[in-house]
Amino acid sequence: MAAFILVPLPEILLLGVYPSKAAVKGMALAFLGLLVLNAGLTSGLGWGGPYLLAAMVCYAATIFETSVFAKEGEPLLVGIVQMGTMGVLSLALTLGFERFRLPASASEWAMILMLSVVCSVFGFTLQPVAQQGLTASRAGMFSVLNPLAALLWGYLILGERITSVKALGAALIVAGLLLPAVSDGGSGAADR
């Protein structure tokens, strides 16, 4: 997900906080890594392009607002409210547009519990706690770990091959993440 590129915009426009030169270079490296990692996967955005761009904007806005509220209030409560809101809205949309059915097998229940508890509740509830000490731009950079995790799990679980191009893309992403941490202590804050 390339939403991390959009996160600095509200920081600049609303807070007057500019990313450091190292953070900008890190974002550029990570974005290049994403392009290399995904080379050859698609010939264009197609009809899903506007949805992808809308998702990027929404995710960038979520990272920014989480950063603001985590610093101003109780970060764990911010995560609980976010997850509760998402749960209520998801249930309402499901009941409104889908045929409701409970999982039929133990493996379906296990998958749903794993995705909801581990991937959503655990991750997104604790994200504001982890994010309270970072700028929104730096926190957004960690979203670039998702494609790396997909690459790693694809290799470990599905036996997918990691080509030299994918390895180069992964290396560029890691370099992009490490550059601001090494250069300005990881804050990603404006040069002072």
Rosetta silent file (secondary structure, phi, psi, omega in degrees, C-alpha in Angstrom):
SEQUENCE: MAAFILVPLPEILLLGVYPSKAAVKGMALAFLGLLVLNAGLTSGLGWGGPYLLAAMVCYAATIFETSVFAKEGEPLLVGIVQMGTMGVLSLALTLGFERFRLPASASEWAMILMLSVVCSVFGFTLQPVAQQGLTASRAGMFSVLNPLAALLWGYLILGERITSVKALGAALIVAGLLLPAVSDGGSGAADR
SCORE:     score description
SCORE:     0.000 S_00000001
   1 L     0.000  130.526 -177.283    0.000    0.000    0.000 S_00000001
   2 L   -99.264   21.315 -179.326    1.433    3.335   -1.024 S_00000001
   3 H   -61.422  -26.290 -177.010   -0.710    5.431    1.349 S_00000001
   4 H   -58.887  -24.043 -179.822    2.430    6.468    3.226 S_00000001
   5 H   -69.600  -29.240 -177.683    3.241    8.899    0.405 S_00000001
   6 L   -86.659  -18.364 -174.796    0.062   10.887    1.150 S_00000001
   7 L   -59.352  -38.993 -179.177    0.465   11.072    4.955 S_00000001
   8 H   -63.745  -23.323 -176.803    2.843   14.081    4.962 S_00000001
   9 H   -58.965  -52.372  177.785    0.274   16.250    3.130 S_00000001
  10 H   -66.357  -30.561  176.221   -2.098   16.824    6.084 S_00000001
  11 H   -61.947  -42.540 -179.941    0.907   17.189    8.386 S_00000001
  12 H   -70.572  -49.707 -173.853    2.230   19.981    6.181 S_00000001
  13 H   -72.087  -38.886 -174.207   -1.132   21.632    5.459 S_00000001
  14 H   -97.666  -31.140 -175.743   -2.773   21.333    8.889 S_00000001
  15 H  -112.023  -13.904 -177.160    0.134   21.218   11.346 S_00000001
  16 L    70.708   23.000  179.895    2.948   22.927    9.469 S_00000001
  17 L  -101.455  120.357 -179.351    5.207   19.931   10.118 S_00000001
  18 L  -102.360  140.524  176.402    7.514   19.086    7.242 S_00000001
  19 L   -68.943  152.637  177.724    9.259   15.713    6.907 S_00000001
  20 L   -68.725  165.393  177.213   13.031   15.723    7.112 S_00000001
  21 H   -61.260  -39.188  179.385   15.136   15.344    3.988 S_00000001
  22 H   -64.932  -37.641  178.894   16.036   11.830    5.113 S_00000001
  23 H   -66.151  -41.248  178.374   12.334   10.962    5.518 S_00000001
  24 H   -63.225  -44.072  177.884   11.551   12.221    2.002 S_00000001
  25 H   -63.230  -39.658  178.300   14.465   10.189    0.596 S_00000001
  26 H   -63.527  -41.992  177.195   13.258    7.157    2.575 S_00000001
  27 H   -62.229  -41.809  179.421    9.730    7.538    1.176 S_00000001
  28 H   -63.592  -43.685  178.001   11.124    7.777   -2.348 S_00000001
  29 H   -62.901  -44.521 -179.422   13.231    4.623   -1.850 S_00000001
  30 H   -64.528  -40.310  178.581   10.301    2.717   -0.342 S_00000001
  31 H   -64.717  -42.850  176.089    7.986    3.808   -3.166 S_00000001
  32 H   -60.122  -41.608  177.290   10.568    2.736   -5.743 S_00000001
  33 H   -60.645  -40.418  176.810   10.825   -0.574   -3.883 S_00000001
  34 H   -62.674  -42.981  178.804    7.044   -1.018   -4.113 S_00000001
  35 H   -62.137  -44.334 -179.849    7.142   -0.354   -7.843 S_00000001
  36 H   -67.000  -43.274 -179.088    9.985   -2.853   -8.340 S_00000001
  37 H   -60.403  -36.238 -177.629    8.349   -5.441   -6.049 S_00000001
  38 L   -98.324   10.407 -179.386    5.112   -5.235   -8.023 S_00000001
  39 L   -57.039  131.451  176.024    6.716   -5.002  -11.467 S_00000001
  40 L    82.490   -0.645 -179.126    4.838   -7.033  -14.030 S_00000001
  41 L   -80.972  -26.003 -177.362    1.828   -7.727  -11.805 S_00000001
  42 L  -148.871  153.879  178.674   -0.548   -5.405  -13.601 S_00000001
  43 L   -97.472   -0.653 -179.910   -0.745   -3.452  -16.819 S_00000001
  44 L   164.538  176.739 -177.987   -2.611   -0.557  -15.208 S_00000001
  45 L   -76.427  -29.197 -179.922   -5.131    0.391  -12.581 S_00000001
  46 H    62.669 -157.023 -176.362   -8.172   -0.459  -14.731 S_00000001
  47 H   -69.897  -17.928  179.227  -11.673    0.125  -13.374 S_00000001
  48 H   -83.586   -5.746 -178.381  -10.497   -0.456   -9.798 S_00000001
  49 H   -53.261  -50.997  179.143   -8.113    2.511   -9.931 S_00000001
  50 H   -60.446  -35.331  177.690  -10.473    5.062   -8.374 S_00000001
  51 H   -67.428  -40.943  178.046  -11.267    2.627   -5.541 S_00000001
  52 H   -62.471  -45.548  179.738   -7.565    2.030   -4.930 S_00000001
  53 H   -65.027  -39.937  177.435   -6.856    5.763   -4.844 S_00000001
  54 H   -63.596  -40.104  178.011   -9.821    6.365   -2.500 S_00000001
  55 H   -64.247  -40.182  178.064   -8.537    3.607   -0.202 S_00000001
  56 H   -61.671  -44.809 -179.995   -5.077    5.199   -0.187 S_00000001
  57 H   -63.398  -44.783 -179.776   -6.523    8.599    0.747 S_00000001
  58 H   -64.284  -41.656 -179.610   -8.689    7.080    3.494 S_00000001
  59 H   -67.854  -40.093  176.633   -5.825    5.036    4.928 S_00000001
  60 H   -62.519  -41.758  178.221   -3.491    8.052    4.890 S_00000001
  61 H   -64.088  -38.267  178.412   -6.188   10.108    6.661 S_00000001
  62 H   -64.820  -42.936  178.317   -6.601    7.344    9.246 S_00000001
  63 H   -61.977  -42.845  179.980   -2.870    7.254    9.955 S_00000001
  64 H   -64.793  -50.535 -177.857   -2.839   11.043   10.333 S_00000001
  65 H   -66.200  -33.873  176.185   -5.902   11.253   12.583 S_00000001
  66 H   -63.063  -41.324  178.608   -4.664    8.338   14.682 S_00000001
  67 H   -62.096  -44.596 -179.530   -1.394   10.168   15.191 S_00000001
  68 H   -64.285  -51.044 -176.534   -3.165   13.367   16.271 S_00000001
  69 H   -70.380  -31.406  178.986   -5.634   11.682   18.635 S_00000001
  70 H   -66.834  -32.465  179.182   -3.037    9.276   20.076 S_00000001
  71 H   -79.809  -30.125 -176.262   -0.902   12.232   21.154 S_00000001
  72 H   -87.253  -26.291 -173.693   -3.839   14.251   22.547 S_00000001
  73 L  -131.829 -151.177  179.690   -5.706   11.538   24.405 S_00000001
  74 L   -89.549  107.566 -172.079   -5.579    7.973   25.606 S_00000001
  75 H   -61.043  -35.353  179.534   -4.117    5.972   22.679 S_00000001
  76 H   -66.438  -38.542  177.542   -5.599    2.623   23.716 S_00000001
  77 H   -64.716  -37.595  176.332   -9.057    4.212   23.902 S_00000001
  78 H   -58.712  -46.522  179.232   -8.522    5.667   20.413 S_00000001
  79 H   -63.589  -40.198  179.434   -7.830    2.151   19.098 S_00000001
  80 H   -65.020  -43.887  179.140  -10.862    0.686   20.887 S_00000001
  81 H   -63.962  -42.933  178.318  -13.162    3.397   19.482 S_00000001
  82 H   -60.002  -47.845 -178.662  -11.747    2.896   15.972 S_00000001
  83 H   -67.268  -40.593  178.224  -12.248   -0.884   16.103 S_00000001
  84 H   -61.956  -43.274  178.830  -15.698   -0.581   17.678 S_00000001
  85 H   -63.439  -44.784  178.970  -16.808    1.873   15.003 S_00000001
  86 H   -62.266  -40.005  179.372  -15.449   -0.345   12.252 S_00000001
  87 H   -64.381  -45.781 -179.443  -17.197   -3.374   13.749 S_00000001
  88 H   -64.609  -45.946  179.954  -20.587   -1.646   14.039 S_00000001
  89 H   -65.171  -39.217  178.241  -20.400   -0.176   10.517 S_00000001
  90 H   -64.380  -42.665  178.441  -19.254   -3.504    9.043 S_00000001
  91 H   -63.629  -44.127  179.941  -22.110   -5.360   10.730 S_00000001
  92 H   -61.630  -44.494  179.065  -24.646   -2.778    9.540 S_00000001
  93 H   -67.166  -37.675  177.960  -23.386   -2.957    5.944 S_00000001
  94 H   -63.024  -47.338 -179.938  -23.288   -6.740    6.047 S_00000001
  95 H   -66.597  -29.638 -178.770  -26.861   -6.970    7.286 S_00000001
  96 H   -81.140  -28.184 -172.680  -27.949   -4.361    4.743 S_00000001
  97 H  -124.515  -10.709 -176.291  -26.299   -5.780    1.641 S_00000001
  98 L  -121.667  160.224  172.296  -25.375   -9.410    2.249 S_00000001
  99 L   -84.436  118.721 -175.539  -27.143  -12.616    3.142 S_00000001
 100 L   -74.898  133.499  173.269  -26.114  -13.291    6.720 S_00000001
 101 L  -152.475  145.093  176.757  -24.781  -16.732    7.558 S_00000001
 102 L   -83.971  153.989  177.021  -22.588  -18.087   10.304 S_00000001
 103 L   -56.761  143.866 -174.515  -19.434  -20.049    9.455 S_00000001
 104 L   -96.183  -19.151 -175.661  -20.216  -23.687    8.763 S_00000001
 105 L  -131.277  165.835  178.491  -16.968  -25.401    9.734 S_00000001
 106 H   -64.173  -36.226 -179.982  -14.272  -25.226   12.377 S_00000001
 107 H   -68.087  -35.879  175.562  -11.730  -24.067    9.803 S_00000001
 108 H   -64.026  -43.500  177.892  -14.015  -21.163    8.779 S_00000001
 109 H   -61.795  -42.066 -179.501  -14.388  -20.163   12.450 S_00000001
 110 H   -63.311  -43.537  179.098  -10.617  -20.392   12.926 S_00000001
 111 H   -63.764  -43.846 -179.433   -9.942  -18.200    9.890 S_00000001
 112 H   -65.467  -43.293  178.469  -12.495  -15.593   10.970 S_00000001
 113 H   -63.965  -41.863  178.976  -11.166  -15.525   14.524 S_00000001
 114 H   -62.493  -48.505 -178.934   -7.576  -15.234   13.316 S_00000001
 115 H   -65.900  -41.946 -176.492   -8.390  -12.421   10.893 S_00000001
 116 H   -77.261  -46.480 -175.331  -10.646  -10.520   13.284 S_00000001
 117 H   -78.920  -54.622 -174.745   -8.784  -10.944   16.574 S_00000001
 118 H   -74.581  -52.319 -173.311   -5.132  -11.137   15.550 S_00000001
 119 H   -76.969  -36.272 -176.334   -5.057   -9.113   12.349 S_00000001
 120 H   -98.884  -64.851 -174.094   -7.697   -6.498   13.135 S_00000001
 121 H   -60.865  -52.118 -178.458   -8.417   -6.120   16.839 S_00000001
 122 H   -62.244  -51.648 -176.250   -4.875   -6.722   18.073 S_00000001
 123 H   -65.691  -51.834 -174.026   -3.156   -4.780   15.306 S_00000001
 124 H   -79.680  -23.823  176.303   -5.468   -1.808   14.941 S_00000001
 125 H   -74.046  -36.607 -179.505   -6.292   -1.428   18.642 S_00000001
 126 H   -88.175  -10.374  179.783   -2.621   -1.257   19.584 S_00000001
 127 H   -57.062  -45.809  179.003   -1.575    0.845   16.583 S_00000001
 128 H   -62.098  -32.489  177.997   -2.355    4.177   18.339 S_00000001
 129 H   -64.341  -45.455  179.161   -0.296    3.073   21.346 S_00000001
 130 H   -69.703  -30.231 -173.094    2.692    2.363   19.104 S_00000001
 131 H   -83.575  -14.599 -173.590    2.049    5.470   17.040 S_00000001
 132 L   -63.568  -23.281 -179.844    1.938    8.012   19.878 S_00000001
 133 L   -98.431    8.268 -177.357    5.711    8.507   19.849 S_00000001
 134 L  -120.569  156.737  168.297    6.040    8.908   16.079 S_00000001
 135 L   -72.227  160.149  178.561    5.134   11.534   13.545 S_00000001
 136 H   -61.548  -37.542  179.868    2.296   10.508   11.250 S_00000001
 137 H   -62.147  -43.134 -179.657    4.737   10.381    8.324 S_00000001
 138 H   -68.245  -41.536  177.763    7.027    7.948   10.142 S_00000001
 139 H   -62.974  -38.898  178.778    4.096    5.809   11.273 S_00000001
 140 H   -62.566  -32.507  179.639    2.792    5.769    7.704 S_00000001
 141 H   -60.689  -29.638 -178.852    6.106    4.420    6.484 S_00000001
 142 H   -70.330  -16.229  176.659    5.478    1.237    8.444 S_00000001
 143 H   -67.299  -17.572  178.467    2.458    0.475    6.236 S_00000001
 144 H   -73.736   -7.910  175.983    4.972   -0.381    3.534 S_00000001
 145 H   -72.773  -19.923 -179.346    5.795   -3.493    5.561 S_00000001
 146 H   -56.935  -49.559  178.083    2.528   -5.101    4.362 S_00000001
 147 H   -64.390  -31.858  176.732    3.885   -6.049    0.913 S_00000001
 148 H   -66.228  -41.940  177.682    7.081   -7.350    2.541 S_00000001
 149 H   -62.720  -41.156  178.315    5.039   -9.523    4.887 S_00000001
 150 H   -62.143  -41.017  177.972    3.024  -10.819    1.931 S_00000001
 151 H   -62.703  -46.396 -178.827    6.252  -11.662    0.101 S_00000001
 152 H   -64.846  -47.563 -179.797    7.680  -13.453    3.137 S_00000001
 153 H   -66.189  -36.141  175.788    4.504  -15.414    3.937 S_00000001
 154 H   -60.717  -39.005  178.475    4.087  -16.333    0.278 S_00000001
 155 H   -70.011  -49.211 -174.720    7.602  -17.759    0.343 S_00000001
 156 H   -72.390  -40.738 -173.726    7.309  -19.544    3.707 S_00000001
 157 H   -94.999  -43.339 -174.749    3.757  -20.885    3.465 S_00000001
 158 H   -97.785   -6.525  179.431    2.995  -21.173   -0.237 S_00000001
 159 L    72.418   22.768  178.756    6.493  -21.897   -1.484 S_00000001
 160 L   -68.283  150.937 -179.058    6.473  -18.938   -3.866 S_00000001
 161 L   -84.984  138.387  173.178    9.764  -18.007   -5.457 S_00000001
 162 L  -100.301  105.634 -179.365   11.514  -14.772   -4.543 S_00000001
 163 L   -75.778  169.422  178.322   13.058  -13.571   -7.771 S_00000001
 164 H   -64.289  -32.811  177.985   16.003  -11.209   -7.911 S_00000001
 165 H   -66.897  -44.068  177.934   13.619   -8.390   -8.916 S_00000001
 166 H   -65.409  -38.683  177.746   11.414   -9.036   -5.881 S_00000001
 167 H   -64.290  -39.266  176.500   14.473   -9.222   -3.647 S_00000001
 168 H   -63.200  -45.171  177.752   15.661   -5.869   -5.035 S_00000001
 169 H   -59.595  -44.178  178.801   12.227   -4.348   -4.368 S_00000001
 170 H   -62.932  -41.601  179.554   12.250   -5.707   -0.807 S_00000001
 171 H   -64.043  -39.827  178.153   15.780   -4.353   -0.240 S_00000001
 172 H   -64.809  -39.492  177.856   14.739   -0.894   -1.470 S_00000001
 173 H   -63.278  -46.927  179.171   11.744   -0.906    0.898 S_00000001
 174 H   -61.968  -42.529  178.111   13.924   -1.890    3.858 S_00000001
 175 H   -62.063  -40.308  178.346   16.480    0.770    2.888 S_00000001
 176 H   -64.112  -35.371  176.980   13.679    3.332    2.677 S_00000001
 177 H   -72.005  -39.272 -175.907   12.502    2.406    6.168 S_00000001
 178 H   -78.514  -30.599 -175.228   15.989    2.462    7.656 S_00000001
 179 H   -54.461  -51.668  179.281   17.275    5.660    6.033 S_00000001
 180 H   -66.206  -34.083 -179.697   15.280    8.119    8.210 S_00000001
 181 H   -64.800  -39.241 -179.464   15.921    6.039   11.340 S_00000001
 182 H   -77.110  -39.674 -173.766   19.662    6.128   10.770 S_00000001
 183 H   -76.313  -43.964 -176.380   19.794    9.734    9.543 S_00000001
 184 H  -129.888   31.773  174.704   17.563   11.570   12.035 S_00000001
 185 L    76.386    9.064  175.456   16.918    9.183   14.874 S_00000001
 186 L    87.714   -2.530 -176.492   13.737    7.726   13.382 S_00000001
 187 L   -75.359  -32.490 -176.348   11.468   10.642   14.141 S_00000001
 188 L    69.776    9.685 -176.807   10.982   11.671   10.544 S_00000001
 189 L   -76.844  170.060 -178.400   10.405   15.139   11.934 S_00000001
 190 L   -63.489  148.289  173.931   11.342   18.349   10.227 S_00000001
 191 L   -66.675  135.032 -177.935   14.943   19.397   10.145 S_00000001
 192 L  -111.654    0.000    0.000   15.464   22.008   12.801 S_00000001
